C-alpha cells in the first residue's frame, strides 16, 4: 500500500492528468483547503468506524468473520515485504507497459473492491430492509482432499441481504472499471481502509510499536531517499489511495488535479488506534481515554503532514509525523495515569469473551495418569451426592474377594428382618 501524501498542485503529473507537457493552472487557496480537508475527513471515517467494528469483530461467533492477528514476528517482517513489493512494482512499471499492468490490477481490485464494499455497507443496509423480507441463508464451501485429510479452503456464509449489498457494490465496481472516476475510487478505498482496521488486529501494544516503527523507517526512506513511492503512486491506477481534486470548484466532478493520501497512512495507524480502543474496554472504566487521545493524535499528525507538504511543495511521508504522534500521545497519558504496565501487558489475542468458556485453574495432582484423570474429573464435575448404602453394601465394596463374609452378612441381615416381622 502506498504510504505517502502527495501534493500535485505545483504542476507535477498525476494519474488522470494531461501528459502532453502542458502545465495546469495553479489551484485556488479555497480549492486546496477543500481538498485537504476532505482527505482528512475521509481518513478519519474508516478509522473511527473500523475501530468500533473491530470490537464487535473480536466478539463475533462466526469463524468466517474472525480477525487476522498480527504478531511481533509479522510486524518485524512487514516493512521488508512492503519494500520488496514496492520495488517490484516500480521495476514492473519501468520494464513493461503501464497500460497492461493497470488492466490486470483493475480487474483484481474490481473483485476485491466489490467484496470489501459489500462487507462495509451490509450493517447499514440491514436497517433499511423490512421485517418481513424473505432472508435465506447460503454457504459457499470449497474444500481440498477427502476423508480425514479434507481441508477447508473457502467457507463463506451469507444471506439474501448480503446478495443485495453485493449487487449494489457491483454497480460501483462497473462504474470504477469503465470510468476510473475518483468518487468510485474513493468508495473502494474507504471500504478497503475500514475492512483493514476492522479485521487486522495487533495482539499487543509492543507489536504495534514494532510495526509503526518499522514502517516509519520504510516510509521515510522510500519517499525522501528515492522517487520510487511517488512514481508508483502516480502510475498505479488502483484504489490504493484516496484522492480529491483541488480544482473541484472550477471544474466540478470532472476535475483532474488531485491531491492524494495512501491507504497505508490510514490502515497502519488505524489498527493501532483500534487496539487502544479494545484496551480501553478491557480496563472496564467506562472511558475511552486512550482511543480519543490516539484519535486526536492522528488528526494532529496528519494536519502537520499537510502543513509541511504545503510549505515545502514536496510529497511527505505521512508516517514520519503520524507514528510519533499516535504512539507518543497515548504513552504520555499512560505515564500520567500510572497505567504504562497495564498498557504494555495487555494482550488483545488473549481476550476472554462472554461466550467463551474457560477453565480458571488446573488441579495439581501427583501420581499415576489414572489418578490424575480421576482427580481432574472430580474437580470438573464438582461434589456429588452419594446414595445411602447399608453396611453390607459398604462391606461388599471394601472386601469384594471375601464371599464367605459377604454370605454371613446377608444371612444376618435376613434373620434380623424376619425377627422384626414376627414381633
C-alpha positions, 0 to 999 in steps of 0.5 A: 500500500502506498504510504505517502501524501502527495501534493500535485498542485505545483504542476507535477503529473498525476494519474488522470492528468494531461501528459502532453507537457502542458502545465495546469493552472495553479489551484485556488487557496479555497480549492486546496483547503477543500481538498485537504480537508476532505482527505482528512475527513475521509481518513478519519471515517474508516478509522473511527468506524473500523475501530468500533467494528473491530470490537464487535469483530473480536466478539463475533461467533462466526469463524468466517468473520474472525480477525487476522492477528498480527504478531511481533514476528509479522510486524518485524517482517512487514516493512521488508515485504512492503519494500520488496513489493514496492520495488517490484512494482516500480521495476514492473512499471519501468520494464513493461507497459503501464497500460497492461499492468493497470488492466490486470490490477483493475480487474483484481481490485474490481473483485476485491473492491466489490467484496470489501464494499459489500462487507462495509455497507451490509450493517447499514443496509440491514436497517433499511430492509423490512421485517418481513423480507424473505432472508435465506441463508447460503454457504459457499464451501470449497474444500481440498482432499477427502476423508480425514485429510479434507481441508477447508479452503473457502467457507463463506456464509451469507444471506439474501441481504448480503446478495443485495449489498453485493449487487449494489457494490457491483454497480460501483465496481462497473462504474470504477472499471469503465470510468476510473472516476475518483468518487468510485475510487474513493468508495473502494478505498474507504471500504478497503481502509475500514475492512483493514482496521476492522479485521487486522488486529495487533495482539499487543501494544509492543507489536504495534510499536514494532510495526509503526516503527518499522514502517516509519523507517520504510516510509521515510526512506522510500519517499525522501531517499528515492522517487520510487513511492511517488512514481508508483503512486502516480502510475498505479491506477488502483484504489490504493489511495484516496484522492480529491481534486483541488480544482473541484470548484472550477471544474466540478466532478470532472476535475483532474488535479488531485491531491492524494493520501495512501491507504497505508497512512490510514490502515497502519495507524488505524489498527493501532488506534483500534487496539487502544480502543479494545484496551480501553474496554478491557480496563472496564472504566467506562472511558475511552481515554486512550482511543480519543487521545490516539484519535486526536493524535492522528488528526494532529499528525496528519494536519502537520503532514499537510502543513509541511507538504504545503510549505515545502511543495514536496510529497511527505511521508505521512508516517514520519509525523503520524507514528510519533504522534499516535504512539507518543500521545497515548504513552504520555497519558499512560505515564500520567495515569500510572497505567504504562504496565497495564498498557504494555501487558495487555494482550488483545489475542488473549481476550476472554469473551462472554461466550467463551468458556474457560477453565480458571485453574488446573488441579495439581495432582501427583501420581499415576495418569489414572489418578490424575484423570480421576482427580481432574474429573472430580474437580470438573464435575464438582461434589456429588451426592452419594446414595445411602448404602447399608453396611453390607453394601459398604462391606461388599465394596471394601472386601469384594474377594471375601464371599464367605463374609459377604454370605454371613452378612446377608444371612444376618441381615435376613434373620434380623428382618424376619425377627422384626416381622414376627414381633 
